[in-house]
Every structure is written in structure tokens, then in C-alpha cells.
Amino acid sequence: MRIKGKFITFEGSEGCGKSTQSKLLFDYLKSKRLKAAYLREPGGVKASELIREILLNPKNEISPVAETLLYMAARAQVVREIIKPALDKGKIVVCDRFLDSTIAYQGYGLGIDIKSIKFIGNFATQGIKPDLTIFLDLPVKSGLVHRHNCKDRIEQRSVGYHEKVRQGYLALAESEPQRIKIVKVEKDKHKTQEQIRGIVNGLL
């Protein structure tokens, strides 16, 4: 789908700093007086936030297929309500997670057929794809250390599962090097952000 704006997504394993880095980039874009929108996935709009609560509540038992479809449903709603309208207006949309997350977490992590994920994903997103994806790479155990006090349903999964997710992201980055840029996470968040801004400035 041809769109007027620019769509930038952030991806990565648990505890890699996606939320922090994506918000820092959004603030940077606003400081440059660029029209920008920011959201997280799953969430961003009322229906998607409700689905997020279902997905992340550790008390809920959800099958891999149902989990995949719930993520797609949340995504379809936020694309319709926020992402597509913003891009049509020429805005830069910064999104914390998108379809690559489902490929990595449910595809590589849970074994859901990746071709099926991509097919359903294309339908859910109305064919919208990121212009740029920042993959924040951090060793799995380092990321999970930061989450020991706030484990949601996904974070509670085994280290082995999260290793599969990380390897899935690396495989995606290798298959789409023009779109997906690997940024090694630095201890100093500002140094990580400098790398990201350099990449984004090249896109804009």
C-alpha cells in the first residue's frame, strides 16, 4: 500500500528498552517540529487495550492460535483508528511493536506457521508495512533481569522460549536488511538513542 507518511516500528525481546527508546525518538521528532504520532502494541485504542489485558494477564490460559489471532485483532483495530489515518495525513508514526512481534513471538517462539502469520497479518494491517524497523538487540538473560518484578503472561515463559524469539528477530533482520536495522543496546540509553537517530535521519 502506498502511504504519504513514514512508519517506524521498534522491536526486540523483553527488557531491551523499546518503550524508552521509541518515546525518546518520538520526543526528538516533535522537537524538530515534525508531525508525529506514537503508540504501543497491543493497545493504542480502547478495544486494543482491552485485548492487551486479556493477552498479558498471567491468569489467562490462551492457546497459541488464539493468542496469535488476538494480537492480530488488536492490530487491525489500531491500524484502522490511528495508524492508517495518521499516515494518510503525512505523519511519522512511531510504534512500539508491530507484525514482526507476532512472527517472532508466536511464529518462532510458539511454532505457529509463519506463512499463515504473514497472510493474516497482511489482512489485519490493510497491507501497511513499516518503512523502518529498529530491532534493539540485547542478550535474553540481560533483558529478563530487568523484568523480575513485573512478569506478565509472556514474560513468564522460559528462557528457552525467549531465546527462540531473539533468534527469530535476527533471522527477520537478515532476511530484510534494508528495512530492519539492528541496534545493539548500550548501557547508556542516550548512546543507544544516538544510533537510532542517525538511522532515522537517514530515512527522513
N, C-alpha and C positions, 0 to 999 in steps of 0.2 A: 504494500500500500504506500502510495506517495504522500508524504506529510510535510507540512510547512516548517514546523518547529524541529527541535532536536531532542532526542530521547536518550538519557544517560541512566544506566542502571548500575547498582552496586551489588556484588555477590561475594560470598565467602562462607566459610564454616563458622560454627558457633564461637563467639567471643573475639572475632577478628577486628571488630571496631567499625563495622559497616554503618551503623546508625550515627556514630560520631563523625566519621569521615564524610558521609553523604550530606549531613547537616552543615558541616564546615564548608563543603563545596557550594551548597545552596546559598549560604550567607555570603560567600565570595562572589557568586554570580549577582546577587542582589546589590552588593557593594559596587559592582560595575554598572549598575542601573540596567541590568538585563531583565527582561520579563521571564520569570521562572516560577515553577510550581514544584512542591515537594510532597511526597507521600511514601508510605511504607506498605509492604505486602506481608501477609494478607492484612487488609484493612483499608483505611483511607476514606471510606464512606460507611454509612450506618450498617447496611446489610453485610458488607465485607468484614466489619469489625465484629459483628455477631458470629460470623463463621470463624473468625480468628479465635474467639473464646472457646468454641467447640473444639477446634483443632489442637489448641495448646493446653487445654485442661488435662492434667495427668490422670484424672479420674475417668476420663472417657476412653473406652475401648473402640478403636476405629480400624477397620481393615485397610490394607494398603491401597486397594482400589477405591474405596470410599474416601480415604484421605486424599488421594490424587484428585478425585472429582470435586471435593470440597475446595481445595486450593484453586482449581480451575473456575469454580463458581464465583469465588471471591474476586478472582482476577477479572472475570468477564464484567462484573458489576463496576469495578473501579475503572476499567478501560472505558466503559460506556459513560460513566458520570464525570470522570476527571481527565484521564489521560488523553483520549481522543479529542475532546473539546479543546483542551489546552494546546495540543499540538496543532490543531486546525487554526488556532489563533496565532500561531508562530512562537509560542512559548518554549522555553527549555524546560523539560520535565526531568526532575531527578527522582529516581525511585529506588528505595531500599528493598531489593529483591524483585524478580520478575520470573519469566518462564524458565530460565536457566536453573533456578532453585528447584523447580519441580523435577527437571531432568536429573539434577544431581542427587537430591534427597529421596525422591520416590523412584526414580529410574535406577541410578547406580546404587543408591542406598538400600532400597527395598526390592529391587528386581522387577519393577513394572516395565513393560515393554517400551523402550524409548521411542520407537516409531509411533506407537499409539499416543504417547505423551505429546509428541510434536504435532500430530494430526489434530488431537483435541485442543491443544494449545493454540494452534493457528485459528481454530474456530472461536475460541474464547477471547482471543486478543484482537479479533477482526483483522488479522494479518499484520498487526503492528509489531515491528521489531525494533530493538534498541539500535541507535546509531553507534553507541559506545557502551561497553560494559567494563567496569573496573572490578577485577577479581582480586580481593585482598587475601593474600596467601599467608597463612600462619600455621605452624605445626599444631595438629589437633589437640595434643595434651596441653599445650600452652594456652589455647583458646578456652578449653573446658575448665581450666583452673579459675578463670575469672567468673565462671558461672556456678560455682559450687553452692551458693546460697539461693539461687533463683532458677532451679531447673524446671522447665516446662516439659510437656509430654515428649517433645522431640529431643530436647537436651538430655533427658534421662536415658536415652539409648546408649548402647555400648560404645566403647572407644573404637572397636572394630567397625561398627556402622559408620561412625563419623570419619574414619579413615577412608572408607569407600566413597563417601560424599566428597571428600577433598580430592581423591583421585579422579572422581567424575568431573569435577571442575577443571582439573588440569588437562583432562582429555578434551573437554569442550574448548578450552583455550588453545590447545594445539590444533584443533580442527578449524577454528575460526580466529586466527591471529590478527586479522585486520580489525575485527570488532572487539574481541576480548583481550584486554591488556592486563597482564599480571603485575601487581604491585606488592612487593614484599613489605610486610608490616614492620615498621620500626618501633623501638621503644618510645621514642619521642613522636607523639601524634602529629606534631607540626611538620616534621620531616616527611612523614608519610603523605601528608596533605600537599606538600610542595611537589612531590612526584605526581600526584593526581592532577593538580592544577596545570602542570606542564603538559600532561597528556590532553586535558580538556581544552586548553588554549590552542593546541594543535588542531582539534576538531572544529573549534569555533572560528 
